[in-house]
Amino acid sequence: MSVTTNEPPKEGAPSATAGLRSGSLGTADIAFFVVSAAAPLTVMAGVAPLAIMLGGIGAPVGYLLAGITLAVFAVGFTTMSRHVRSGGAFYAFVTRGLGRPVGIGAALLALVGYTGMEIGVYGLLGSATQDTVHALFGTDVPWLPISLAGLLLIGYGGYRSIEFGAKVLGVLLVAETGILVLLAGGVLVKGGAHGLSAASLHPDHILVPGTAAVLAFAFAAFTGFESTVIYRREARDPERTVPRATYFAVGFLGLFYAFVVWIAIQAFGNDEVVRAAAEDPGGLFFTAITVYVGGWAADLMHVLIVTSVIASLLAFHNAINRYVLALAEEGLLPRRLGRIHPRHRSPYLAGMAQTVLGAVVVLAFWAAGADPYGQLLLWVNTPGMIGLLFLQLLTAIAVPCYFRRVSHREGILPTVVAPIAATVLLTTAIVLVVGHIDLFTGASATVNTILVVTAPLVFATGFPLAWWLHRRRPTAYAAFATEPAE
């Protein structure tokens, strides 16, 4: 691995690996980033009621199955992370296994996917803050100033050191999971509406037509867990820290999601929860916590949903900054974007560019009179979500291809069996998500078609770009996604 120094880079010179502060992040720090990106409280309060409404009381199992699928993917993913040290993470994995043209397509897909996942959430920030202010004070506020203020706040968080971001996310993540644990405690102590039940685990409640929709929601709820490898250059003992953080993130999210959805079912009862979710999906969790804990807890949950969104934005912002840094270092993006702040050791120009892009998109949607939730969030997020699932699939395919070509001492399970199983499972996940895209967007067939084909088109753009680089910039092409110098 490259040596890290404390000397700032020379003015005008492109940053190198040495610019980032190595050894800054432990397992918990990286886990905070990736779990925060998934926004557990927002996913539970905002999406889980829809999963219950469509899948019935067997909905918790959908989240478990999604977690198991991604844990299988993580086996090959983390094994390969011990062999590939490039800052490009996903696209470096794909390049080593499937070649540079496919890898360049994956790089574009990662950049657009993560950027879409972040920028769309500024619409959610505006919408969620509007709802919170109205619920607490009965006042209506415009969403645009909130989203723009969020852009500045997140931009500042990305400008500061990675340790600063880890501390902030640690506090916010504990708060948002804590309120759900408080709800769970209230329901468990009072025994739910009619006594606690394990009926959610019965096959009759799992093998229902709505389970496919639940699985689609569940896979979307894990978005961002795979970004552990992006922080390899700043991790302490990355060959151990990155795999541990990955397994912790997917294990925690799978179990926590399933448990909280089961708690919501117990709060209303097996026979009443589907009707309650259908009548007021947005208020299901607030009603439950009011009954079992108190009105003050519902007010606090409103506030913590806003902080949950902020945490997700900061996590995605930091991840994108590091992708932009890697691509700038390799010459696919302007090298100026690869500059590292001499004090905070952050890719601050990448963050500034990202903030400006976010402001442009947010203002464009506002000028068009778009809804911050139904259009800015869902129309921008959905291609990003599909893109990241496709990126996971490419990585799963790349793992056995890579290990066939290199000498290694890894076993057949992590290098062949698990990646092939993950390929089948992730293909199924993509089919489920695309097949239920209308549940995510609520948009017309034309809009949904555009949202679905965006990710494949971005990926396909990588092939002519690779051809152009090979002919016009052969040095950059040859150096793409190579291992960093020792």
N, C-alpha and C positions, 0 to 999 in steps of 0.2 A: 504494500500500500504506500501511497505517496506520503512523504514526510510533511508534517504540518509545522509551520513556523509561526511566530508571533509578529513577524515583520509585515506591514501592509504592502500590497502590491504596488509597483511603481506606477506613477501617473501615466495613463494612456495605454498601459499594457493590459492584455486580456488576463482575466483571473485564471488561476490554476487550481488543482485540487487542494493545494496548500492553503488557499484562502479560507476554506471552511474550517471551523473549529472542531477538530477530531476529538473523540473521547468525551463529547459533551452529553450524550444521551444514553441512559440505561434502558433496561427492558420496560420499566414502568413509563418512562418519558415517551418512548416510541408508541407504546400502547395507548397513552393518552391522546396522541395525535390521531391514530387511526380509528379508535373508538369514537372520539369526538366528531370525526368526519361523518360517521354514520348517524349522529344526532339521535341517540336512543329515545329521549323523552318526546321529541317531535314526531318520530316514527310511531311510537306507541299511541300517543294522544291523537295524532292526526290521521294515521293510516290503519292501525290495528282494528278500530271499529269497522272499517270497510271489510277487512279480512274476516271478521266475525260475522258480519252481515251476509257475506257471500259463501263462506265455508262452514258456518255454524260452529258448534262447540268443539269441533276437531281442529280448529284453526291453529292452536299452539303447536301441533305436530308439524304443520307446514314450516314453521320457523326452525324446528329441530332438523327437519330433512334438508333445508337449505344450508344450515350450519354444517351438517355432516358432509354434504357435497363439497362445500368450500374447504372443509378440513382435509378431504381427500385431495383436492387441488393443492393445498398447502404442503402436502408431503413432497411432491416433486418440485414445487416452487421453492421451498426453503432449502432443499438439497442442492438445487442449481445455484442458489444464492451463495453457497460456500465456494463455488468455482468461478463465478462471474462477478467481478468487483467494479464494473463500470458504473458511473453515476447515472447512466440511462435506464437502469432497472429493467422494467418490462421490455422496452424496445431492444435493449442489449441482449436479453434472454432470447427474444424472437430472432434477432440477427444471428446469434451463435448457432441456433438450431435450424433456421429456415432460410438463412441467407440475407444479404444486405438489402435487396429490393423489398422483400417482405418486412424486414426490420425498419426500413425507412417509412413504409406505410404504417407500421405499428407506432413509430415515433409521432407521426402526425395524428394518429388516432388517440394516443395518450395525451398529447397536448390539447387537442380539441375536446376530448372527453372530460378531462379534469377541469378545463376552463369552463365548459358548459355546466358541469355540476356545481361549480362555484358561482358563476354569474347569475344563473337562474335563482339561486337561493337568496340573492338580494331582494327579489320580489317577495319571497316568503318572509324575509325580515320585515319589510314594510307592512305586509298583510298581518303577520303575527303581532307586531307592535300595535297596529290599529286595533285589533281585537282585544289586546290586553288593556290598552288605554280606555277603550269603550266599556269593557267589563268592570274595570276598577273605578273609573271616574265618570262614566256615561258621556264621554266626550269623543267626538269624531275628529281625527287628525289626518292630514294628507300623507300618503305613503312615500311620495318621492323624496322629501327632505330626510325621512328616516333612512331610506336606502342609500342616499348619498352620504349621510353621516356615517352609516355602516361601512361604506367604501373607505372613508378616511380612517376610521378606527381600525379596520382590518389591515389597511395599508401600513399604518403605524406599527401594528403588531408584527407584520412580516419584516418591517425595517429593523426592528430590534433583534436581539440575539435569539438563537434557537432555544436557549435555556429559558429566556423570558417567556417565549411561547409555550414551552412545556409546563411552566409553573401556572400560567393563566389557564391552560386547558385542564390541568389537574384539578384546580379549584372548581371550574365550571362543570367538569364531568362528575365530580363527587356530588355537587349540588343537584344536577339533573337526575342522576341515578338515585340519589338520596330521597327525593320526593316520591319516586315510584316505590322505593323500599318502604317508605312511610305508609303509602297506600296499602301495600301488601301486608304490612304489620297489622293495620286496622282491620283488614278483611279476615286475616287468619285468626286474630284474637276473638273476633265476633262470630267466627264460623261461617262467614258468607251469608247469603240470603236464606238458604235452606240447608245449611250444613255443607261441608266441603265434599267435593265429588271428583272421582278420577274418570268420569265418563268421557272426557275429552280424548283419552287414550284408547277408547274402544274402536275396533275396526269399523263398526257400523257408522261411526261419526267421522271417520277419517276418509273412507272410500266413498265420497259423495261428489257430485258434479262440480261443486264449488271449490274443491281442493286445488284444482289447477290454477284458479285465480289467486288463491291464498299463496301458493308457491311462487307465483309471479311477484306478488307484493313482498314476499319474504326475501327473495333473492335481491330485490331492489333495496331492501333494508340494510344489507351488508356493504353497500357501496363504500369504497375507500379503505376496506380492511387490508387490501393487498399493498398499500403504499408503504408498508414497513421497510421494504428494500430501498426506498428512495432516500432514507436517512442513514444508509450504510456508512457513508463517509464521515458522519458525525457521531456514530455509535461507539460505545465502549465495547471492545471485543465483539465486533459485528458478526463473526461466525456463530456465536452463541446468542447474542442479544437479538438479532433480527429474527431467527426462527422462533425464539421464545415469545417475542412480542406478537408474531403472526399467529401462533397457536393460541396465545392468551386472548387476542382480539376476537378470533373467530369462535373460540370456545365460550368466551364471556357473552358475546352478542347472541349466539345461538341459544344458550341456556337462559339468559336474562330475558330475551324476547319471549320465548316460550312460556317462561314462568309468569311474566307480567300479563300476557294475554290470558293465561289460565286464571290469574287473579281477577281480571276484569270479568271473566265469565262467572266466577264464584260470587262476585259482588252483586250480580243481578239474578243469578240462578240459571240453570241449564235451560229451563223452559221459557224464560223471559228475556235473556240477553240479546237474542237475535232481533226481537221486536224493538228493544230499547236502542240497539245500534242502528236499526233502520229509521227510527223516528228522529233520532238526534245523534248522528255519528260524531259530530264535532264536540258534543257536550258529554259524551259517554264517560270519559275519565274524570271530568270535572264533577259530574253528578256523583260518581262513585266515591271520590275522595271527600266530597262534602258530607255524604252520609256516614262514612266510616271514620273520618278524621275530624272534619269541621270545615266551615266556610273559609276560615283563614288559610287553610291548606290549599283550597281551590284558588284563592287569590295568589298565593305563592307559586302555584303551578303555572298560572298565567305568566308570571314574571320569568320563571325558569325556562319556559318554552322559548322566550325571546333570547335568553342567554345561551340556550342550547343551539339555537340557530347561529348565534355569534361564534360559538365554539366550532361548529361545523365549518363556517366560512374561514376562520383562521387556520384550521387544519388543512383545508383544501388549498388555501392561499400559499401556505408554506410548501406543500407538495408540488404545486405548479411552479413555484419559484425554482425549485431544484431540477425539475425537468427542463425549464428554460435555460438554467445554468449549464446543464449537461449539453444541450443542443447548441448553445452559444460557444462553448469550449470546443465543440467538434466542428464548428463552422457552418452548421445548417441554419443558424440564426445569427443576426449581427453580433459580433464578438463583444461589443460594448455592453450587451445585456448580461454578459458573464462577469461583470465587475463585482468584487466583494467589498463590503464596507470595511474600512480598516479597523474600526473599533468593535462593531457588533458582529462582524464576520458573517453577515447575511448577504444574499444576492439581491441587494437593494434596488438596483436598476431594473431587474426582472420584475420585482414587486411593484415598482412604480409603473412600468409598462402595463402590468396586469390591472392595476387600479384604474388607469386611464381607459383601457379597453372596457372594463366593467362599467365605468361611468358613461361611455359612449352607448353601450347596449341598453343600459337602464334608461337613459334619456331618450333613446330612440323608441323604446316601448311606451314610455310616458307620452311622448309627442304623438304617438299613434293612437292614444286613448286606450291602451291595452290594460287588462286587469293584471295586477301584480302577482296574483296567485294562479289564476286559471290560464294565463298566457305567458307572462315573463318566467314564472317558475316552471310550469309544466312543459311549455314548448321549448325552452332552452335546456332544461334538465334531462328530458327524455332521450334526446340523441346522445347526451353524455353518458347516461346510464347504459344504454345499449352498446355504446362504444367501449365502455370499460368491461362489460361482460364479454364482448367479442375479443378484447385484448387478453382477458383471462384465458379464453379458449385458445387463442394463438399461442400463448405461453405454455399451456398444457400440451399442445401438439409439439412445441419446440423442445420440450425436455427430453423425451426419448431420442429424438433426432440428434440432439447435442451429445448425449452420452454414448451413442453408437459410434461417434467419430473421435472421441477423446479417450485417453487412458485414465482409468479411475478405479477406486476401490469401493464405490457405493454398491449396495445390493440391488437386486432386480426389482424389489418392491417399490422403492422410491424413484427408480429411474425408468421403469417400464410399466409395471402393473398400475400403480397409483395414477400416473399421468394419463394412461389410456382410459381408466375408469373416469377420471376427471373430465376428459374430452367428451365422453358419452353424456355425462351428467350435465356439463355446462352447455352442450348442444341442446339438451332437453330444456334447460333453463331459458336459453335464448328463444327457443320456439314458444315456450309458455309466455314469456314477456311480450314478444311480438304478437302472439295470438290474442292477448288481452290488453293490447295497447290502448284501446278505448277506455278501459277502466282507469288508466293512469292520466289520460289527457282530457277526456270528455269532449274531444274535438271532432271535426268532420272527418270523413274518410280521406278526403284529399290532404288535409293537414297531417293526419296520421301517417299517410304514405310518405309524405315528405320527411317527417320526423324519423321514420324507420329507415329510409334509404340514405339518410345523411351520413351515418357512420360508415357503411360500406363504400360510399363515394369518397369520403375522406381517406379511407384506407387505400382505395384504388389510385388515388392521386399520387401515392408514394412511388408507384412503378414508373411513370414518366419522369418524376423528379429524380429517381435513382438513375435512370438512363441519362438524364441531363448531367447529373453530377459525375457519372462515370466518364462522359465524353469531355465535359468542360472543366471539371475540378477533380481530376483523378486522385490527387493527394487527399483531399477531404473525403472522397468516397472510400478510399482504402483505409483511412483512419477511423471510419465511422464505427462506433460501439466497440473499439478495441480496448484491451485491458490497460488500466493506468500504469504508468511507469512505477517501478519499485522505489 
